[in-house]
Amino acid sequence: MLRLRERPDLRPGPGEILVDVRAAGVNFFDTAVRRQGAAEVPGVEGAGVVVEAGEDVHGFAPGDRVAWMFMGHGGYAEQVVLPAAWVVPVPDAVDDETAAALLVQGVSAHHFATVSHPVRPGDVVLVHAAAGGVGAILTQLVKARGGTVIGLVSRPEKVEIATGAGADHVLVSTGDAFVEPVRELTGGEGVHAVFDGAGATTFDASLTVLRTHGTLVFYGPLIGEVPTIRMDQLPRSVRLTYPTTEDHVRAPGAFAAHAAELFALVEKGELVVRIGGRYPLAEAARAHTDIESRTTTGKLLLIP
């Protein structure tokens, strides 16, 4: 379904920017867009250089390096027209590939660790899929805020990735096998928060390992049956939230603030984004095949 083709040259309208794409991020979300035919050109994030700014655009000029996160799609291209409100400047110290790889997963992880459960020094948290894109960034953000991370990975070969992201303890676990090891690591108290994007099969176990007043941040595509629970079944007065991208960035100002903090962490060396694969734009279909196989680690990029 993904085929490279030519299209007429683009021009920005009022409030828009035309950008030469240097790298476009590939997200699992894009595969759903492809299957559903929800967009002619997928792609919701990337980095590049401003070619032209439309009327009523301030703060951007041709030659500026920028990155974007725009849920209107269109990023799998050599050029893209974007609303200026969803474009942010890229600092000189941040390279194009890092900028392109950071925003969707980084803004999500940043929202989780600062809003969904504001991590405080001394907090102990459990991060599912700690070697994945969101999980590895989330691990680093928790560490930067003074927390302790117990990371879960599905295979032994992913332990090194989670450890490299800063996880204090890494457990190889599938299903609910992590419950007893987490209890042991926390002296029976449980964790302050669980960040669970693994799907419905881990929902009950994630609730089980929370301490009193802990928070379950349950995010991402709901894999399998949607978990349900009665209010009076929530144990130990825990909190449950299902944050979505629309809530992370309800307004352009919120997006710009999240992005600025993420770039600052990259500049300080406190946040490293792992690039797991680079593909020519013409091989977008292969990138989708690889990400759907669930065997990739790190961020996949398309390079026009």
C-alpha positions as CSV (number, residue, x, y, z in Angstrom):
1,M,0.0,0.0,0.0
2,L,3.0,2.3,0.5
3,R,4.4,3.4,-2.8
4,L,6.7,6.3,-3.8
5,R,5.1,8.7,-6.2
6,E,5.6,12.2,-7.5
7,R,3.1,15.0,-6.6
8,P,2.9,18.7,-7.5
9,D,5.1,21.2,-5.7
10,L,3.7,22.4,-2.4
11,R,3.2,26.0,-1.3
12,P,2.4,27.2,2.2
13,G,-0.8,29.0,2.9
14,P,-1.5,31.6,5.7
15,G,0.0,30.3,9.0
16,E,1.8,27.5,7.3
17,I,5.5,26.5,6.7
18,L,7.0,24.6,3.8
19,V,9.8,22.3,5.1
20,D,12.4,20.2,3.3
21,V,12.3,16.9,5.3
22,R,15.7,15.6,6.4
23,A,14.3,12.7,8.5
24,A,10.8,11.4,9.3
25,G,9.9,9.3,12.3
26,V,8.1,6.0,11.9
27,N,5.7,5.2,14.6
28,F,3.5,2.1,15.2
29,F,0.6,4.5,15.0
30,D,1.4,5.0,11.3
31,T,0.7,1.3,10.6
32,A,-2.8,1.7,11.7
33,V,-3.2,4.9,9.6
34,R,-2.0,2.8,6.6
35,R,-4.3,-0.1,7.3
36,Q,-7.3,2.1,7.7
37,G,-6.5,4.4,4.8
38,A,-6.8,7.3,7.1
39,A,-4.2,9.5,5.2
40,E,-2.8,9.5,1.7
41,V,0.6,10.2,3.1
42,P,1.4,8.9,6.7
43,G,3.9,10.4,9.1
44,V,3.3,12.7,12.1
45,E,6.8,13.8,13.1
46,G,10.1,14.7,11.6
47,A,12.9,17.3,11.2
48,G,14.1,19.5,8.4
49,V,14.8,23.0,7.1
50,V,12.3,25.8,6.4
51,V,11.9,26.5,2.7
52,E,9.2,29.1,2.8
53,A,6.9,30.7,5.4
54,G,3.4,31.6,4.5
55,E,1.5,34.8,5.5
56,D,1.1,35.6,9.2
57,V,4.0,33.3,10.2
58,H,6.4,34.8,12.7
59,G,9.6,33.5,14.1
60,F,10.5,31.2,11.2
61,A,12.6,32.0,8.2
62,P,14.0,30.0,5.2
63,G,17.1,28.0,6.4
64,D,15.9,27.5,9.9
65,R,16.2,24.0,11.3
66,V,12.9,22.8,12.7
67,A,11.1,19.7,14.0
68,W,7.4,19.0,14.2
69,M,4.6,16.8,15.5
70,F,1.4,17.2,13.5
71,M,-1.4,14.6,13.7
72,G,-2.6,15.7,10.2
73,H,0.0,13.3,8.8
74,G,2.1,13.9,5.6
75,G,5.6,13.4,6.9
76,Y,6.7,10.6,4.6
77,A,7.8,13.0,1.9
78,E,10.6,15.1,0.6
79,Q,8.7,18.2,1.5
80,V,5.7,18.8,3.8
81,V,3.5,21.8,4.6
82,L,2.8,22.2,8.3
83,P,0.8,24.6,10.5
84,A,3.5,26.9,12.1
85,A,1.9,26.3,15.5
86,W,3.1,22.7,15.5
87,V,6.6,23.4,14.5
88,V,9.5,24.1,16.9
89,P,13.0,25.3,16.4
90,V,15.8,22.8,16.8
91,P,18.9,23.9,18.8
92,D,22.3,23.7,17.1
93,A,23.4,21.0,19.5
94,V,20.6,18.6,18.5
95,D,21.1,16.8,15.2
96,D,18.4,16.2,12.7
97,E,17.9,12.5,13.3
98,T,17.6,13.0,17.1
99,A,15.1,15.8,16.6
100,A,13.0,13.7,14.2
101,A,13.1,10.7,16.5
102,L,12.2,12.5,19.7
103,L,8.9,14.3,19.6
104,V,6.0,11.8,19.5
105,Q,7.5,9.3,21.9
106,G,9.3,12.0,23.9
107,V,6.3,14.3,24.4
108,S,4.3,11.3,25.5
109,A,7.0,10.1,27.9
110,H,7.5,13.6,29.2
111,H,3.7,14.0,29.9
112,F,3.6,10.7,31.7
113,A,6.5,11.6,34.0
114,T,5.5,15.2,34.7
115,V,1.7,15.3,34.5
116,S,0.2,11.8,34.7
117,H,2.4,10.9,37.6
118,P,4.9,13.7,38.5
119,V,7.9,11.7,39.5
120,R,9.6,12.9,42.6
121,P,13.1,12.1,44.0
122,G,12.9,8.7,45.7
123,D,10.0,7.4,43.7
124,V,10.3,3.8,42.6
125,V,8.5,3.1,39.3
126,L,8.0,0.2,37.0
127,V,8.4,0.8,33.2
128,H,7.0,-1.8,30.8
129,A,8.8,-2.3,27.5
130,A,11.8,-0.4,28.9
131,A,13.9,-1.1,25.8
132,G,11.2,0.3,23.5
133,G,11.0,3.9,22.2
134,V,8.7,5.4,24.8
135,G,10.1,3.1,27.6
136,A,13.7,4.1,27.0
137,I,12.9,7.8,27.0
138,L,10.7,7.4,30.0
139,T,13.4,5.6,31.9
140,Q,15.8,8.5,31.3
141,L,13.2,11.1,32.3
142,V,12.5,9.3,35.5
143,K,16.2,9.1,36.3
144,A,16.6,12.8,35.6
145,R,13.9,13.5,38.1
146,G,15.5,11.5,40.8
147,G,13.5,8.3,40.6
148,T,14.4,4.6,40.6
149,V,13.4,2.5,37.6
150,I,12.5,-1.2,37.5
151,G,12.4,-1.9,33.8
152,L,10.6,-4.8,32.1
153,V,11.8,-6.4,28.8
154,S,10.4,-9.3,26.9
155,R,13.7,-10.9,25.8
156,P,17.2,-11.3,27.3
157,E,18.9,-9.5,24.4
158,K,17.0,-6.3,25.4
159,V,18.4,-6.1,28.9
160,E,21.4,-4.2,27.8
161,I,19.3,-1.6,26.1
162,A,17.2,-1.0,29.2
163,T,20.3,-0.8,31.4
164,G,21.9,1.6,29.0
165,A,18.9,3.9,29.3
166,G,19.5,4.0,33.1
167,A,17.2,1.3,34.5
168,D,18.3,0.4,38.0
169,H,16.9,-3.1,37.8
170,V,15.8,-5.0,34.6
171,L,13.5,-8.0,34.7
172,V,12.9,-10.3,31.7
173,S,9.2,-11.0,31.9
174,T,6.1,-11.7,29.9
175,G,2.5,-11.7,31.2
176,D,2.3,-11.4,35.0
177,A,5.6,-13.0,35.9
178,F,7.0,-9.7,37.1
179,V,4.7,-9.5,40.2
180,E,6.8,-11.4,42.7
181,P,10.2,-10.0,41.6
182,V,8.8,-6.4,41.8
183,R,7.4,-7.1,45.3
184,E,10.8,-8.4,46.4
185,L,12.7,-5.4,45.0
186,T,10.4,-3.0,46.8
187,G,10.4,-4.9,50.2
188,G,6.7,-5.8,49.7
189,E,5.7,-2.1,49.4
190,G,5.1,-2.0,45.7
191,V,6.0,0.9,43.3
192,H,4.8,4.5,43.3
193,A,3.8,4.2,39.6
194,V,3.6,1.8,36.8
195,F,3.9,3.0,33.2
196,D,2.2,0.2,31.2
197,G,2.0,0.3,27.4
198,A,2.1,-3.5,27.0
199,G,-1.6,-4.1,26.6
200,A,-4.5,-5.8,28.4
201,T,-2.6,-8.9,29.4
202,T,-0.6,-7.0,32.1
203,F,-3.4,-4.7,33.4
204,D,-4.3,-6.7,36.5
205,A,-0.6,-7.5,37.4
206,S,0.3,-3.8,37.1
207,L,-2.4,-2.9,39.5
208,T,-1.2,-5.6,41.9
209,V,2.4,-4.2,42.2
210,L,1.3,-0.6,43.0
211,R,1.7,0.6,46.6
212,T,-1.1,2.5,48.4
213,H,-2.1,5.6,46.4
214,G,0.1,4.5,43.6
215,T,-0.6,5.5,39.9
216,L,-1.1,3.2,36.9
217,V,-0.4,5.1,33.7
218,F,-1.9,2.8,31.1
219,Y,-1.2,4.1,27.6
220,G,-0.7,3.3,24.0
221,P,-2.9,1.2,21.6
222,L,-5.1,-1.1,23.6
223,I,-3.9,-4.6,22.6
224,G,-6.4,-7.3,23.0
225,E,-9.6,-6.8,24.9
226,V,-10.0,-3.5,26.7
227,P,-9.6,-4.1,30.4
228,T,-12.5,-3.2,32.6
229,I,-12.7,-2.8,36.4
230,R,-15.3,-1.6,38.9
231,M,-14.5,1.4,41.0
232,D,-14.7,-0.7,44.2
233,Q,-12.2,-3.2,42.8
234,L,-9.4,-0.6,42.7
235,P,-7.0,-1.8,45.4
236,R,-5.2,0.3,48.0
237,S,-6.8,3.6,46.8
238,V,-4.6,3.6,43.7
239,R,-5.2,6.0,40.8
240,L,-5.7,4.9,37.1
241,T,-5.2,7.1,34.0
242,Y,-5.3,6.5,30.3
243,P,-3.5,9.5,28.8
244,T,-3.7,10.2,25.0
245,T,-1.6,12.4,22.7
246,E,-4.5,14.9,22.4
247,D,-4.3,15.5,26.1
248,H,-0.5,15.8,26.1
249,V,-0.6,18.7,23.6
250,R,-4.0,20.3,23.9
251,A,-2.6,23.6,22.6
252,P,0.6,24.5,20.6
253,G,2.0,26.2,23.7
254,A,2.0,22.9,25.6
255,F,3.7,21.2,22.7
256,A,6.4,23.8,22.5
257,A,7.0,23.6,26.3
258,H,7.4,19.8,26.3
259,A,9.7,20.0,23.2
260,A,11.9,22.7,24.7
261,E,12.4,20.7,27.9
262,L,13.2,17.6,25.9
263,F,15.8,19.4,23.7
264,A,17.3,20.9,26.8
265,L,17.8,17.4,28.3
266,V,19.4,16.2,25.1
267,E,21.8,19.2,25.1
268,K,22.8,18.4,28.7
269,G,23.4,14.7,27.9
270,E,20.6,13.6,30.2
271,L,18.5,12.2,27.3
272,V,19.7,10.0,24.4
273,V,17.5,8.8,21.7
274,R,18.5,5.5,20.2
275,I,18.1,5.2,16.4
276,G,17.1,1.6,15.6
277,G,17.0,1.8,11.8
278,R,17.3,4.1,8.9
279,Y,15.4,3.5,5.6
280,P,15.3,5.4,2.3
281,L,11.9,7.0,1.7
282,A,11.2,4.5,-1.0
283,E,11.4,1.7,1.5
284,A,8.7,2.9,3.9
285,A,6.9,-0.4,3.4
286,R,9.9,-2.3,4.7
287,A,10.0,0.0,7.7
288,H,6.4,-0.8,8.4
289,T,7.0,-4.5,8.1
290,D,9.9,-4.3,10.5
291,I,8.1,-2.3,13.2
292,E,5.0,-4.6,13.0
293,S,7.3,-7.6,13.6
294,R,7.9,-6.3,17.1
295,T,11.6,-7.2,16.8
296,T,12.9,-3.7,16.3
297,T,14.5,-1.6,19.1
298,G,14.9,2.2,19.1
299,K,13.4,4.7,16.7
300,L,13.0,3.9,13.0
301,L,13.6,6.8,10.6
302,L,12.9,7.5,6.9
303,I,15.6,9.5,5.2
304,P,14.4,11.3,1.9
